[in-house]
Amino acid sequence: MGAIKLRGIYTTAIAAILVSHGFKIAQPSQVTAERIGESHVTEEAPQAVIIDKADKHGIRIRGLKEVVDRAAEAILEELGDAIVRRYSPGLYSVYAGVVKERREDTYIVELEGGEGVLRCREEFSEGQKVLVCVVKPGFAGSTPHLSTQVRVTGRYAYLIRGDRITASEWIKGWRRSELLNLGRMLKPAGWGIKWRSSAERAKTTELVEEIASLKKRAEELIKRFDEAAGASLLMEGEQVIEMEFPRDVKLKLDEKRGEVAVTVRGHHRLKAAGPKFSALVDLAEELLKELDVRRELEQILERKLEEWLEKGGNLLIEHSTLKGNVYKLGPGKVQEVNHSQGKIVVLRQFKGRGRYDGLDVPKEEGDYGLTEISLNGWTTTTRYFSKEGELKGIYVNINTPPELYPGKLRYIDLCIDVVKIPGSPAKIIDREELESYWKLGVIGEKLYRKALQEAQKVMERLEAQPLE
């Protein structure tokens, strides 16, 4: 099926999923190897790599397209409601591009099948052919970003136009120095080398052979560019797929990890909360190896995560979108914390003028909102008021069940919403946007149907009760 290298807080859980689908785990740590079994381990260079997203709320898979696609399919089969973003073109895909126009220090470059944005200090003219590679793929209509620092991708190294010799941040100590010295010896004219993390365990003969192979590919690439009559793809890059994990998916990952290692409930949410909570999880799981105190430890960890939450405190809302943007709402003042009813009420003050999206009513100085967050449900309801306390409208956001973190709450917005203003019937909005993400494969059918169902329930409830 393929060899995959993993790194980050989801390593054990994702490795357990992948080996059950026939994948090998490439160059794992000794701890990971012991957990999944030596028969599932290989020291060969990986065909794909899985790392945490920068915010720790999911993973990023990149590598050979067929391996990345199969790995994503296996993970989705087990986790279901993960959010999936497939980027294109492939990372470090190399193109013969044609300059379409210049906007100050930015060029719009025609590519085969689309266009990209190139920001550089080099001077090009309209219609000029340029050799570029993709450094930031696009998603859901966003334009890919390009660079003239073209890369030729190998399993142990990249050749990069220029003369720098570098290595992955994961390679440290004497081995890093050794690889940098080797790179200086092997560097082809006009190209630099960046050693990938997989090079750390590779034999010197394998690295020498790889650089020789990459040099030939680079020469062929330049030849194809010189011969290209117009915009064309010269070399396919790495497939990139990002997965974001809502609360319930993190809980499934806890269960998967628990199949091969001692794991507390909430392991992955706590790990995503930062170093302090990560250390507490490690300590708790060490204690569980010796003591039968699971329930007590899990209760303590949950209390530690939520002990800051009290009336009068501040709460920031992280509103993550299906496209991958994260908006920070607030902070607002906590007005009510009701664990028995599973809700938090937050007061938010609004500034400036304009109109409220969805409600299409005036936004005026002194307006405020009371936002009720359902801790175990799929809605976040905001009631908008004028400074005199007159209700202007209700906006119900349909989102994944929220997660509490120190000082903030996070959910994934599912696009579809329900609105109601005094004197008018409740209505569902942005249904088409939700459907477009379903058709793109960002969400699965189960989550799509759930969002529709929740929106319908909210609309019926708002119609059945008077506005307050």
VMD Tcl script that draws the C-alpha trace (Angstrom):
set ca {
  {0.00 0.00 0.00}
  {2.89 2.37 0.69}
  {5.37 3.56 3.34}
  {4.32 6.56 5.41}
  {6.23 8.59 7.96}
  {4.31 10.20 10.84}
  {5.16 12.96 13.25}
  {3.08 14.81 15.85}
  {0.33 14.31 18.42}
  {-1.75 12.02 16.18}
  {1.10 9.65 15.29}
  {0.04 6.59 17.29}
  {-3.66 6.78 16.43}
  {-3.11 7.37 12.71}
  {-0.40 4.68 12.58}
  {-2.84 2.19 14.13}
  {-5.38 3.03 11.41}
  {-2.88 2.82 8.56}
  {-1.32 -0.51 9.52}
  {-4.81 -2.03 9.72}
  {-5.17 -1.04 6.06}
  {-1.87 -2.57 4.96}
  {0.47 0.44 5.11}
  {4.01 0.33 6.47}
  {5.18 2.99 8.91}
  {8.49 4.42 7.74}
  {11.32 5.25 10.13}
  {9.20 5.46 13.30}
  {10.46 6.15 16.80}
  {11.19 3.11 18.94}
  {8.06 3.79 21.02}
  {5.81 3.88 17.94}
  {7.44 0.75 16.53}
  {6.75 -1.15 19.77}
  {3.13 0.00 19.82}
  {2.22 -1.01 16.27}
  {4.54 -4.03 15.98}
  {7.88 -4.43 14.19}
  {6.23 -6.28 11.29}
  {4.53 -3.01 10.27}
  {7.76 -0.97 10.26}
  {10.18 -0.19 7.45}
  {13.42 1.79 7.33}
  {12.95 2.69 3.67}
  {12.33 6.29 2.66}
  {8.66 7.25 3.00}
  {6.41 7.77 0.01}
  {4.27 10.15 2.04}
  {4.58 12.12 5.28}
  {1.88 12.98 7.81}
  {2.41 15.85 10.25}
  {0.20 17.96 12.51}
  {-1.48 21.06 11.18}
  {0.12 24.16 12.65}
  {-2.80 24.63 15.06}
  {-2.75 20.93 16.12}
  {-6.41 20.44 15.18}
  {-5.73 18.01 12.37}
  {-3.11 16.60 10.03}
  {-1.44 17.36 6.72}
  {-0.59 14.50 4.33}
  {1.80 15.03 1.46}
  {3.74 12.85 -0.94}
  {3.12 10.58 -3.93}
  {-0.42 11.17 -5.13}
  {-1.56 7.55 -5.15}
  {-0.17 6.90 -1.66}
  {-1.61 10.12 -0.21}
  {-5.02 9.40 -1.72}
  {-5.07 5.84 -0.36}
  {-3.96 6.98 3.09}
  {-6.66 9.67 3.21}
  {-9.27 7.14 2.12}
  {-8.20 4.72 4.88}
  {-8.29 7.42 7.55}
  {-11.70 8.68 6.42}
  {-13.09 5.16 6.44}
  {-12.30 4.99 10.17}
  {-13.03 8.57 11.20}
  {-15.97 9.56 9.01}
  {-16.63 13.20 9.84}
  {-13.14 14.65 9.38}
  {-12.98 17.79 7.25}
  {-10.92 17.15 4.09}
  {-9.18 19.78 1.96}
  {-7.49 18.60 -1.23}
  {-5.04 21.15 -2.57}
  {-3.95 21.63 -6.16}
  {-1.75 21.80 -8.12}
  {0.71 19.51 -6.37}
  {3.21 21.14 -4.02}
  {6.46 21.91 -5.90}
  {4.91 21.08 -9.26}
  {7.10 22.73 -11.90}
  {5.64 24.66 -14.83}
  {6.66 26.56 -17.86}
  {4.45 29.58 -17.18}
  {3.66 32.65 -19.27}
  {3.43 36.11 -17.68}
  {-0.07 37.53 -18.21}
  {0.24 40.82 -16.34}
  {2.21 42.66 -13.70}
  {0.81 44.32 -10.57}
  {3.69 46.14 -8.82}
  {5.94 43.32 -7.50}
  {3.38 40.61 -8.36}
  {2.96 38.74 -11.63}
  {-0.10 36.80 -12.77}
  {1.29 33.76 -14.55}
  {-0.62 31.51 -16.91}
  {-0.20 27.81 -16.12}
  {-1.45 24.73 -17.85}
  {-5.03 24.45 -16.57}
  {-5.11 27.73 -14.65}
  {-2.97 30.56 -13.33}
  {-0.79 31.41 -10.34}
  {0.60 34.38 -8.43}
  {4.35 35.04 -8.53}
  {5.92 37.57 -6.16}
  {9.59 38.26 -6.83}
  {12.15 40.97 -7.50}
  {13.11 39.63 -10.89}
  {11.96 41.60 -13.92}
  {9.68 39.88 -16.45}
  {7.63 41.22 -19.34}
  {4.13 40.26 -20.43}
  {4.19 37.18 -22.63}
  {7.57 36.04 -21.30}
  {8.03 32.37 -20.52}
  {9.13 31.68 -16.92}
  {10.19 28.56 -15.03}
  {8.20 28.39 -11.78}
  {7.12 25.93 -9.13}
  {4.14 25.83 -6.80}
  {5.05 26.75 -3.21}
  {1.49 27.16 -1.91}
  {-1.21 25.12 -3.67}
  {-4.72 26.47 -4.02}
  {-7.96 25.24 -2.49}
  {-11.63 25.95 -3.25}
  {-10.92 28.65 -5.82}
  {-7.85 30.24 -4.21}
  {-4.95 30.94 -6.57}
  {-1.72 28.96 -6.06}
  {1.45 30.87 -5.16}
  {4.57 30.38 -7.26}
  {8.33 30.82 -6.94}
  {11.24 30.91 -9.34}
  {13.24 28.84 -6.80}
  {12.30 25.63 -8.54}
  {12.54 22.35 -6.62}
  {13.14 18.84 -7.89}
  {11.68 16.45 -5.31}
  {13.27 13.22 -4.15}
  {12.59 10.88 -1.22}
  {15.68 11.98 0.71}
  {16.35 15.46 -0.66}
  {15.24 18.41 -2.77}
  {17.36 20.12 -5.38}
  {16.56 23.85 -5.20}
  {17.75 26.44 -7.72}
  {20.51 28.45 -6.07}
  {23.45 27.33 -3.97}
  {22.21 26.90 -0.36}
  {22.76 23.65 1.52}
  {20.18 23.07 4.27}
  {18.50 20.25 6.16}
  {15.15 19.55 7.78}
  {14.71 21.13 11.22}
  {14.12 17.59 12.52}
  {17.72 16.58 11.77}
  {19.98 17.73 14.58}
  {23.43 17.27 16.08}
  {26.32 15.47 14.42}
  {24.12 13.97 11.71}
  {23.00 17.42 10.58}
  {26.62 18.57 10.26}
  {27.50 15.40 8.39}
  {24.68 15.87 5.88}
  {25.51 19.54 5.31}
  {29.11 18.60 4.54}
  {27.94 15.83 2.19}
  {25.62 18.30 0.47}
  {28.49 20.67 -0.24}
  {30.40 17.83 -1.87}
  {27.49 16.63 -4.02}
  {25.86 19.94 -4.99}
  {25.34 20.28 -8.77}
  {26.23 23.63 -10.34}
  {23.34 26.08 -10.10}
  {21.45 24.00 -7.54}
  {21.32 23.82 -3.76}
  {20.28 20.82 -1.66}
  {17.82 20.49 1.19}
  {17.99 17.17 3.01}
  {14.58 15.85 4.05}
  {14.04 14.28 7.49}
  {14.12 10.84 5.85}
  {17.82 11.39 5.05}
  {18.72 11.12 8.74}
  {18.67 7.30 8.69}
  {19.71 6.77 5.08}
  {22.99 5.23 3.99}
  {25.52 7.51 2.34}
  {25.39 5.43 -0.84}
  {21.62 5.95 -1.04}
  {22.03 9.70 -0.68}
  {24.75 9.89 -3.32}
  {22.60 7.88 -5.74}
  {19.60 10.13 -5.04}
  {21.46 13.36 -5.76}
  {22.82 11.88 -9.01}
  {19.26 10.92 -10.00}
  {17.89 14.35 -9.08}
  {20.65 16.02 -11.10}
  {19.57 14.09 -14.21}
  {15.94 15.02 -13.59}
  {16.93 18.68 -13.18}
  {18.81 18.63 -16.49}
  {15.81 17.04 -18.22}
  {13.55 19.66 -16.62}
  {15.58 22.55 -18.02}
  {15.60 20.92 -21.43}
  {11.81 20.51 -21.40}
  {11.41 24.14 -20.32}
  {13.59 25.36 -23.20}
  {11.50 23.31 -25.64}
  {8.09 24.34 -24.22}
  {6.09 26.47 -26.65}
  {3.76 27.88 -23.98}
  {2.26 27.22 -20.57}
  {2.76 23.56 -19.66}
  {3.28 21.23 -16.70}
  {6.87 20.00 -16.68}
  {7.03 17.97 -13.46}
  {4.28 16.81 -11.09}
  {4.78 17.74 -7.45}
  {3.49 16.26 -4.20}
  {-0.18 15.74 -3.47}
  {-1.30 17.65 -0.35}
  {-4.40 16.77 1.67}
  {-5.30 18.46 4.92}
  {-7.70 16.97 7.47}
  {-9.26 18.93 10.30}
  {-10.64 17.01 13.26}
  {-13.81 18.17 15.05}
  {-14.40 17.15 18.67}
  {-16.07 13.82 17.92}
  {-13.32 12.78 15.52}
  {-10.69 13.50 18.18}
  {-12.63 11.19 20.51}
  {-12.55 8.44 17.86}
  {-8.81 8.96 17.58}
  {-8.56 8.54 21.36}
  {-10.24 5.13 20.95}
  {-7.91 4.14 18.10}
  {-4.87 5.11 20.14}
  {-6.28 3.18 23.08}
  {-6.13 -0.02 21.04}
  {-2.32 0.05 21.09}
  {-1.37 2.27 24.06}
  {-2.71 3.45 27.40}
  {-4.85 6.47 26.52}
  {-7.04 8.81 28.57}
  {-10.29 10.11 27.12}
  {-9.61 13.53 25.64}
  {-5.96 12.69 24.90}
  {-5.83 14.49 21.54}
  {-7.87 17.52 22.65}
  {-5.58 17.94 25.66}
  {-2.46 17.53 23.51}
  {-3.79 20.24 21.18}
  {-4.26 22.56 24.18}
  {-0.53 23.18 24.52}
  {2.63 22.01 26.35}
  {1.18 22.28 29.88}
  {-1.73 19.97 29.14}
  {0.42 17.71 26.98}
  {2.67 17.11 30.00}
  {-0.36 16.41 32.22}
  {-1.61 13.80 29.73}
  {1.77 12.07 29.68}
  {1.82 11.97 33.48}
  {-1.75 10.66 33.71}
  {-1.09 7.88 31.22}
  {2.05 6.83 33.06}
  {0.00 6.59 36.28}
  {-2.64 4.48 34.51}
  {0.00 1.88 33.72}
  {0.35 1.27 37.46}
  {-2.95 2.35 39.07}
  {-6.64 1.70 38.39}
  {-7.70 5.36 38.61}
  {-8.88 6.12 35.05}
  {-12.17 7.77 36.01}
  {-10.56 10.00 38.61}
  {-7.72 11.08 36.34}
  {-10.01 11.87 33.42}
  {-12.23 13.99 35.67}
  {-9.19 15.90 36.96}
  {-7.94 16.56 33.43}
  {-11.35 17.79 32.29}
  {-11.60 20.13 35.28}
  {-8.12 21.51 34.61}
  {-9.13 22.29 31.04}
  {-12.29 24.13 32.11}
  {-11.39 25.64 35.50}
  {-10.92 29.09 33.98}
  {-14.54 29.15 32.77}
  {-16.66 31.25 35.13}
  {-19.21 34.05 35.05}
  {-17.58 37.40 34.34}
  {-14.57 35.88 32.64}
  {-13.56 36.42 29.03}
  {-14.24 33.88 26.27}
  {-12.81 33.97 22.76}
  {-14.67 32.02 20.06}
  {-12.57 30.39 17.32}
  {-14.84 30.09 14.31}
  {-13.11 27.67 11.90}
  {-14.55 27.43 8.38}
  {-14.74 24.56 5.91}
  {-12.39 26.53 3.66}
  {-9.77 26.53 6.41}
  {-9.97 30.14 7.60}
  {-10.22 30.79 11.34}
  {-12.01 33.87 12.65}
  {-11.63 35.00 16.26}
  {-14.90 36.36 17.66}
  {-14.74 38.43 20.80}
  {-13.60 38.07 23.43}
  {-16.97 38.35 25.13}
  {-17.96 38.33 28.78}
  {-19.33 35.05 30.13}
  {-22.85 35.67 31.51}
  {-23.84 32.12 32.36}
  {-22.24 28.70 32.66}
  {-24.80 25.92 32.98}
  {-23.21 22.46 32.83}
  {-26.48 20.65 33.60}
  {-28.10 22.24 30.52}
  {-24.86 22.12 28.56}
  {-24.70 25.78 27.61}
  {-22.64 28.96 27.95}
  {-24.02 32.46 27.39}
  {-21.61 35.21 26.33}
  {-22.17 38.97 26.03}
  {-20.58 40.51 22.94}
  {-20.38 44.24 22.20}
  {-20.42 45.43 18.57}
  {-18.76 48.55 17.18}
  {-19.14 50.49 13.99}
  {-22.00 50.71 11.55}
  {-23.24 48.74 8.56}
  {-25.60 45.77 8.32}
  {-25.55 42.36 9.98}
  {-24.79 39.54 7.57}
  {-27.71 37.17 7.11}
  {-30.15 39.32 9.07}
  {-29.70 42.36 6.80}
  {-30.68 44.77 9.58}
  {-28.77 47.96 10.53}
  {-25.72 47.67 12.77}
  {-25.61 50.67 15.10}
  {-23.48 52.05 17.93}
  {-24.32 50.45 21.25}
  {-25.62 47.19 19.78}
  {-24.83 44.03 21.69}
  {-25.43 40.33 21.35}
  {-26.09 37.43 23.67}
  {-24.49 34.30 22.24}
  {-25.67 30.96 23.58}
  {-23.32 28.07 22.85}
  {-24.63 24.53 23.06}
  {-21.75 22.53 24.54}
  {-23.08 19.15 23.42}
  {-25.11 20.26 20.42}
  {-24.69 21.64 16.92}
  {-25.76 25.27 17.31}
  {-24.45 28.66 18.39}
  {-27.31 31.15 18.74}
  {-26.80 34.92 18.83}
  {-29.61 37.33 19.70}
  {-28.84 40.86 18.52}
  {-30.13 43.84 20.53}
  {-30.08 47.61 20.18}
  {-28.59 49.67 23.01}
  {-32.17 50.12 24.29}
  {-32.54 46.32 24.57}
  {-34.83 45.89 21.57}
  {-34.37 42.57 19.78}
  {-33.14 43.08 16.21}
  {-32.91 39.44 15.16}
  {-31.67 35.93 15.86}
  {-28.84 34.22 13.99}
  {-28.29 30.49 14.58}
  {-24.99 29.12 13.38}
  {-24.88 25.39 12.60}
  {-21.51 24.01 13.66}
  {-19.77 20.92 14.97}
  {-20.04 20.34 18.75}
  {-17.61 22.82 20.34}
  {-14.40 22.14 22.25}
  {-13.32 24.13 25.29}
  {-9.70 25.19 25.62}
  {-8.09 27.60 28.09}
  {-9.66 31.00 27.42}
  {-11.43 29.96 24.25}
  {-13.98 27.77 22.57}
  {-13.58 26.27 19.11}
  {-15.95 24.76 16.54}
  {-16.10 24.20 12.79}
  {-18.75 26.24 11.01}
  {-20.89 24.15 8.64}
  {-21.93 27.11 6.43}
  {-25.68 26.67 6.72}
  {-27.47 29.00 9.17}
  {-30.96 29.96 10.29}
  {-32.09 33.57 10.77}
  {-35.20 35.30 12.07}
  {-36.10 38.96 12.49}
  {-39.20 40.32 14.24}
  {-42.23 40.26 11.97}
  {-40.76 37.81 9.45}
  {-40.62 34.01 9.25}
  {-37.47 32.11 10.08}
  {-35.43 31.06 7.07}
  {-32.45 28.86 6.24}
  {-29.55 30.59 4.49}
  {-26.32 29.45 2.79}
  {-27.64 25.98 2.01}
  {-25.94 26.15 -1.39}
  {-22.55 26.88 0.18}
  {-22.84 23.78 2.38}
  {-23.80 21.71 -0.66}
  {-20.82 23.01 -2.65}
  {-18.39 21.79 0.05}
  {-20.13 18.42 0.12}
  {-19.75 18.11 -3.65}
  {-16.06 19.06 -3.34}
  {-15.59 16.22 -0.87}
  {-14.66 18.54 2.02}
  {-17.40 16.96 4.12}
  {-18.97 13.52 3.82}
  {-22.64 12.80 3.23}
  {-23.29 11.95 6.88}
  {-22.09 15.36 8.09}
  {-23.86 17.10 5.21}
  {-27.18 15.47 6.11}
  {-26.65 16.21 9.80}
  {-26.16 19.93 9.11}
  {-29.32 20.05 6.98}
  {-31.27 18.21 9.66}
  {-30.10 20.55 12.43}
  {-30.96 23.63 10.36}
  {-34.46 22.30 9.69}
  {-35.01 21.57 13.42}
  {-33.87 25.08 14.36}
  {-36.14 26.73 11.79}
  {-39.16 24.78 13.02}
  {-38.34 25.65 16.63}
  {-37.99 29.37 15.87}
  {-41.29 29.36 14.02}
  {-43.05 27.64 16.89}
  {-41.96 30.09 19.60}
  {-42.36 33.85 19.92}
  {-39.26 36.04 19.70}
  {-37.84 36.95 23.10}
}
mol new
graphics top color blue
foreach p $ca { graphics top sphere $p radius 0.5 }
foreach p [lrange $ca 0 end-1] q [lrange $ca 1 end] { graphics top cylinder $p $q radius 0.2 }
display resetview
